Amino acid sequence: MQYLIGVTTCHVPKYRDKILAQRQTWWQDAGGVIDVHWFYGGLPTDPRRIYSYPEDVFLTASGDAYLERPSKIRGMCRWALASGYDWVLKTDDDVYIDIPRLLNVAPTREDYVGRAVEFRDRVTKRVTVKFASGFGYWLSRKAMQVIADAPDFTGLEDRWVAEQLFAAGITLTADSERYVACYPGIDPPYVWKLPATRNGVVFCEFPPAKMLEMHTHNTARRVR
């Protein structure tokens, strides 16, 4: 099985510090065990802002704005399929990942896995779709193909992904224990102690300094 962590980011300069924080922390644990790539929409328009690493992928047919993220996810899926990956964990540049734990819980049969969010109709209040929160969800090769073939759309990426998959007969395998939205609200020293978060694998959403703090506490936890 070939697994990929696909981090979606953009060319806005302030996001560079987030990427550097990821590279200084959990990416160090990923070397040689799971591939990681950062996905941008298009190429930088300012030559002074070209700061690429071998792991960077520039999706020239995709937009880079927030509401253009569906095209970026579609481009990432097309790239992952062409590169021979069986599963991709789509994640963001403010997310911390415990790589050893991730390798133990990576899917082998499920097509769509993540933290469930319910979208309700404003009038009827009925749940119209259950989708995985965009900070971290797995797509199988089957699910990636659905997204790769999807039409253009501008809007919220995570809900759009769920709608495309649901139309193709693929539903979410919900896991709110391992995919944890904890910051702001819970500081890194407590993430590894509280019952609601201590079994997490994928955590959001951290500014660079808190990302480094998460890794410091996680490393200390492992060696105890």
C-alpha beads as a LAMMPS data file, in Angstrom:
LAMMPS data file: protein, C-alpha beads

224 atoms
223 bonds

1 atom types
1 bond types

-500.0 500.0 xlo xhi
-500.0 500.0 ylo yhi
-500.0 500.0 zlo zhi

Masses

1 110.0

Atoms # bond

1 1 1 0.000 0.000 0.000
2 1 1 1.282 3.434 -0.923
3 1 1 0.228 6.240 1.423
4 1 1 0.611 9.981 0.938
5 1 1 0.178 12.938 3.265
6 1 1 -0.972 15.821 1.084
7 1 1 -0.728 19.232 2.760
8 1 1 -2.689 21.977 1.022
9 1 1 -1.209 25.461 1.390
10 1 1 -0.856 28.669 -0.624
11 1 1 1.629 31.281 -1.799
12 1 1 0.721 33.952 0.775
13 1 1 4.063 34.734 2.501
14 1 1 2.773 34.342 6.079
15 1 1 2.052 30.666 5.436
16 1 1 5.716 29.939 4.909
17 1 1 6.294 29.973 8.676
18 1 1 3.564 27.353 9.110
19 1 1 5.194 25.087 6.551
20 1 1 8.601 25.533 8.161
21 1 1 7.106 24.578 11.533
22 1 1 5.708 21.368 10.040
23 1 1 9.043 20.576 8.418
24 1 1 10.828 21.137 11.735
25 1 1 8.466 18.871 13.673
26 1 1 6.378 15.932 12.490
27 1 1 7.851 15.889 8.976
28 1 1 11.132 14.792 10.576
29 1 1 9.371 11.632 11.758
30 1 1 7.931 10.910 8.310
31 1 1 11.230 10.503 6.476
32 1 1 11.524 7.066 4.931
33 1 1 8.185 5.807 6.280
34 1 1 5.485 7.867 4.533
35 1 1 5.625 10.413 1.721
36 1 1 4.663 14.036 2.398
37 1 1 4.036 16.719 -0.230
38 1 1 2.849 20.322 0.030
39 1 1 0.384 21.392 -2.667
40 1 1 0.094 24.933 -4.035
41 1 1 -2.344 26.325 -6.562
42 1 1 -0.363 27.609 -9.524
43 1 1 3.096 29.172 -9.479
44 1 1 4.187 32.223 -7.441
45 1 1 3.602 35.441 -9.369
46 1 1 6.477 37.197 -7.597
47 1 1 9.868 35.558 -8.393
48 1 1 11.185 36.690 -4.999
49 1 1 8.638 34.420 -3.329
50 1 1 9.780 31.206 -4.996
51 1 1 10.941 29.101 -2.043
52 1 1 10.467 25.550 -3.113
53 1 1 11.518 22.245 -1.626
54 1 1 11.657 18.901 -3.433
55 1 1 8.405 17.971 -1.662
56 1 1 6.492 20.952 -3.100
57 1 1 3.934 20.365 -5.849
58 1 1 2.673 23.307 -7.917
59 1 1 -0.729 22.543 -9.431
60 1 1 -0.681 24.882 -12.404
61 1 1 -4.311 24.175 -13.356
62 1 1 -5.611 24.935 -9.843
63 1 1 -6.440 28.174 -8.083
64 1 1 -4.726 29.278 -4.871
65 1 1 -7.479 31.273 -3.129
66 1 1 -9.424 29.844 -0.169
67 1 1 -12.658 29.284 -2.085
68 1 1 -10.691 27.695 -4.934
69 1 1 -9.600 24.848 -2.683
70 1 1 -11.879 22.340 -4.466
71 1 1 -9.757 22.718 -7.593
72 1 1 -6.628 22.259 -5.486
73 1 1 -7.994 19.056 -3.904
74 1 1 -8.995 17.804 -7.332
75 1 1 -5.517 18.556 -8.650
76 1 1 -3.925 16.821 -5.679
77 1 1 -6.039 13.712 -6.279
78 1 1 -5.098 13.651 -9.957
79 1 1 -1.423 13.986 -9.036
80 1 1 -1.651 11.256 -6.366
81 1 1 -3.405 8.845 -8.725
82 1 1 -0.838 9.443 -11.473
83 1 1 1.936 8.902 -8.907
84 1 1 0.576 5.502 -7.840
85 1 1 -0.728 6.250 -4.346
86 1 1 -3.497 4.102 -2.852
87 1 1 -4.532 6.525 -0.090
88 1 1 -3.988 10.205 0.592
89 1 1 -4.421 11.979 3.909
90 1 1 -5.530 15.476 2.921
91 1 1 -4.448 17.953 5.573
92 1 1 -3.560 21.626 6.089
93 1 1 -0.514 23.711 6.954
94 1 1 -1.617 24.340 10.558
95 1 1 -2.040 20.660 11.422
96 1 1 0.182 18.539 13.650
97 1 1 0.437 14.788 12.967
98 1 1 1.759 12.038 15.214
99 1 1 3.440 9.981 12.501
100 1 1 3.994 6.715 14.463
101 1 1 0.336 6.686 15.495
102 1 1 -0.772 7.563 11.967
103 1 1 1.028 4.562 10.537
104 1 1 -0.819 2.318 12.995
105 1 1 -4.283 3.607 12.067
106 1 1 -3.933 4.283 8.336
107 1 1 -6.939 2.808 6.500
108 1 1 -6.740 -0.442 4.584
109 1 1 -10.353 -0.791 3.369
110 1 1 -12.257 2.418 4.125
111 1 1 -12.669 4.952 1.337
112 1 1 -13.282 8.143 3.333
113 1 1 -12.233 8.654 6.960
114 1 1 -12.140 11.731 9.207
115 1 1 -13.767 13.810 11.922
116 1 1 -17.485 14.084 11.217
117 1 1 -19.209 17.432 10.822
118 1 1 -22.934 17.660 10.159
119 1 1 -24.265 20.235 7.712
120 1 1 -27.888 21.150 8.418
121 1 1 -30.398 22.813 6.137
122 1 1 -31.033 26.348 7.394
123 1 1 -34.804 25.976 7.106
124 1 1 -35.592 22.357 7.939
125 1 1 -32.596 21.868 10.255
126 1 1 -32.193 18.395 8.798
127 1 1 -28.715 16.985 8.237
128 1 1 -28.166 17.177 4.485
129 1 1 -24.635 15.802 4.430
130 1 1 -22.119 14.459 6.939
131 1 1 -18.609 15.422 5.918
132 1 1 -15.078 15.124 7.257
133 1 1 -13.654 18.342 8.644
134 1 1 -11.109 19.661 6.170
135 1 1 -8.094 19.623 8.490
136 1 1 -7.561 15.910 7.978
137 1 1 -9.292 13.129 6.066
138 1 1 -8.291 10.028 4.156
139 1 1 -9.324 9.291 0.584
140 1 1 -8.833 5.877 -0.996
141 1 1 -7.873 5.448 -4.628
142 1 1 -11.557 4.913 -5.423
143 1 1 -12.500 8.143 -3.637
144 1 1 -9.629 10.055 -5.225
145 1 1 -10.871 9.038 -8.660
146 1 1 -14.310 10.467 -7.877
147 1 1 -12.781 13.802 -6.873
148 1 1 -10.361 13.787 -9.802
149 1 1 -13.328 13.474 -12.195
150 1 1 -15.529 16.045 -10.422
151 1 1 -16.650 19.262 -12.178
152 1 1 -15.366 22.716 -11.277
153 1 1 -16.687 24.242 -8.071
154 1 1 -15.930 27.315 -5.976
155 1 1 -16.746 27.096 -2.277
156 1 1 -16.108 25.033 0.850
157 1 1 -13.826 22.143 -0.053
158 1 1 -14.635 19.665 2.706
159 1 1 -18.379 19.783 2.179
160 1 1 -17.914 19.630 -1.606
161 1 1 -15.731 16.512 -1.294
162 1 1 -18.401 14.777 0.810
163 1 1 -21.159 15.665 -1.649
164 1 1 -19.176 14.286 -4.583
165 1 1 -18.403 11.077 -2.713
166 1 1 -21.964 10.639 -1.435
167 1 1 -23.272 10.944 -4.996
168 1 1 -20.892 8.128 -5.934
169 1 1 -22.103 5.905 -3.072
170 1 1 -19.176 6.602 -0.721
171 1 1 -19.998 7.643 2.850
172 1 1 -17.849 8.844 5.704
173 1 1 -16.262 6.548 8.262
174 1 1 -16.365 8.916 11.224
175 1 1 -13.497 9.024 13.729
176 1 1 -13.533 11.912 16.187
177 1 1 -11.104 10.266 18.614
178 1 1 -8.077 10.286 16.319
179 1 1 -8.856 13.436 14.306
180 1 1 -8.967 16.196 16.909
181 1 1 -9.816 19.889 16.677
182 1 1 -8.213 21.085 19.897
183 1 1 -6.559 24.480 19.413
184 1 1 -7.319 27.185 20.312
185 1 1 -8.896 25.918 23.478
186 1 1 -6.469 23.273 24.668
187 1 1 -2.780 24.136 24.975
188 1 1 -0.176 21.589 23.812
189 1 1 0.901 20.414 27.325
190 1 1 -2.664 19.244 27.995
191 1 1 -3.423 17.687 24.618
192 1 1 -1.568 14.514 25.584
193 1 1 -3.253 14.294 29.006
194 1 1 -6.970 14.972 28.549
195 1 1 -9.227 11.959 27.791
196 1 1 -10.873 13.760 24.876
197 1 1 -7.589 14.423 23.057
198 1 1 -4.829 12.147 24.343
199 1 1 -5.511 9.403 21.776
200 1 1 -5.396 11.830 18.864
201 1 1 -3.343 11.364 15.722
202 1 1 -4.148 14.418 13.592
203 1 1 -4.582 17.734 15.438
204 1 1 -5.570 21.245 14.374
205 1 1 -5.081 24.148 14.227
206 1 1 -1.735 25.487 15.404
207 1 1 0.280 28.630 14.729
208 1 1 4.002 27.913 14.238
209 1 1 5.063 28.441 17.854
210 1 1 2.345 26.101 19.122
211 1 1 3.272 23.522 16.469
212 1 1 6.812 23.456 17.866
213 1 1 5.422 23.198 21.395
214 1 1 3.204 20.277 20.384
215 1 1 6.208 18.408 19.062
216 1 1 8.300 19.097 22.149
217 1 1 5.635 17.640 24.434
218 1 1 4.923 14.722 22.117
219 1 1 8.603 13.806 21.929
220 1 1 8.887 13.934 25.724
221 1 1 5.777 11.753 26.049
222 1 1 7.254 9.079 23.787
223 1 1 10.512 8.738 25.714
224 1 1 8.885 8.433 29.143

Bonds

1 1 1 2
2 1 2 3
3 1 3 4
4 1 4 5
5 1 5 6
6 1 6 7
7 1 7 8
8 1 8 9
9 1 9 10
10 1 10 11
11 1 11 12
12 1 12 13
13 1 13 14
14 1 14 15
15 1 15 16
16 1 16 17
17 1 17 18
18 1 18 19
19 1 19 20
20 1 20 21
21 1 21 22
22 1 22 23
23 1 23 24
24 1 24 25
25 1 25 26
26 1 26 27
27 1 27 28
28 1 28 29
29 1 29 30
30 1 30 31
31 1 31 32
32 1 32 33
33 1 33 34
34 1 34 35
35 1 35 36
36 1 36 37
37 1 37 38
38 1 38 39
39 1 39 40
40 1 40 41
41 1 41 42
42 1 42 43
43 1 43 44
44 1 44 45
45 1 45 46
46 1 46 47
47 1 47 48
48 1 48 49
49 1 49 50
50 1 50 51
51 1 51 52
52 1 52 53
53 1 53 54
54 1 54 55
55 1 55 56
56 1 56 57
57 1 57 58
58 1 58 59
59 1 59 60
60 1 60 61
61 1 61 62
62 1 62 63
63 1 63 64
64 1 64 65
65 1 65 66
66 1 66 67
67 1 67 68
68 1 68 69
69 1 69 70
70 1 70 71
71 1 71 72
72 1 72 73
73 1 73 74
74 1 74 75
75 1 75 76
76 1 76 77
77 1 77 78
78 1 78 79
79 1 79 80
80 1 80 81
81 1 81 82
82 1 82 83
83 1 83 84
84 1 84 85
85 1 85 86
86 1 86 87
87 1 87 88
88 1 88 89
89 1 89 90
90 1 90 91
91 1 91 92
92 1 92 93
93 1 93 94
94 1 94 95
95 1 95 96
96 1 96 97
97 1 97 98
98 1 98 99
99 1 99 100
100 1 100 101
101 1 101 102
102 1 102 103
103 1 103 104
104 1 104 105
105 1 105 106
106 1 106 107
107 1 107 108
108 1 108 109
109 1 109 110
110 1 110 111
111 1 111 112
112 1 112 113
113 1 113 114
114 1 114 115
115 1 115 116
116 1 116 117
117 1 117 118
118 1 118 119
119 1 119 120
120 1 120 121
121 1 121 122
122 1 122 123
123 1 123 124
124 1 124 125
125 1 125 126
126 1 126 127
127 1 127 128
128 1 128 129
129 1 129 130
130 1 130 131
131 1 131 132
132 1 132 133
133 1 133 134
134 1 134 135
135 1 135 136
136 1 136 137
137 1 137 138
138 1 138 139
139 1 139 140
140 1 140 141
141 1 141 142
142 1 142 143
143 1 143 144
144 1 144 145
145 1 145 146
146 1 146 147
147 1 147 148
148 1 148 149
149 1 149 150
150 1 150 151
151 1 151 152
152 1 152 153
153 1 153 154
154 1 154 155
155 1 155 156
156 1 156 157
157 1 157 158
158 1 158 159
159 1 159 160
160 1 160 161
161 1 161 162
162 1 162 163
163 1 163 164
164 1 164 165
165 1 165 166
166 1 166 167
167 1 167 168
168 1 168 169
169 1 169 170
170 1 170 171
171 1 171 172
172 1 172 173
173 1 173 174
174 1 174 175
175 1 175 176
176 1 176 177
177 1 177 178
178 1 178 179
179 1 179 180
180 1 180 181
181 1 181 182
182 1 182 183
183 1 183 184
184 1 184 185
185 1 185 186
186 1 186 187
187 1 187 188
188 1 188 189
189 1 189 190
190 1 190 191
191 1 191 192
192 1 192 193
193 1 193 194
194 1 194 195
195 1 195 196
196 1 196 197
197 1 197 198
198 1 198 199
199 1 199 200
200 1 200 201
201 1 201 202
202 1 202 203
203 1 203 204
204 1 204 205
205 1 205 206
206 1 206 207
207 1 207 208
208 1 208 209
209 1 209 210
210 1 210 211
211 1 211 212
212 1 212 213
213 1 213 214
214 1 214 215
215 1 215 216
216 1 216 217
217 1 217 218
218 1 218 219
219 1 219 220
220 1 220 221
221 1 221 222
222 1 222 223
223 1 223 224
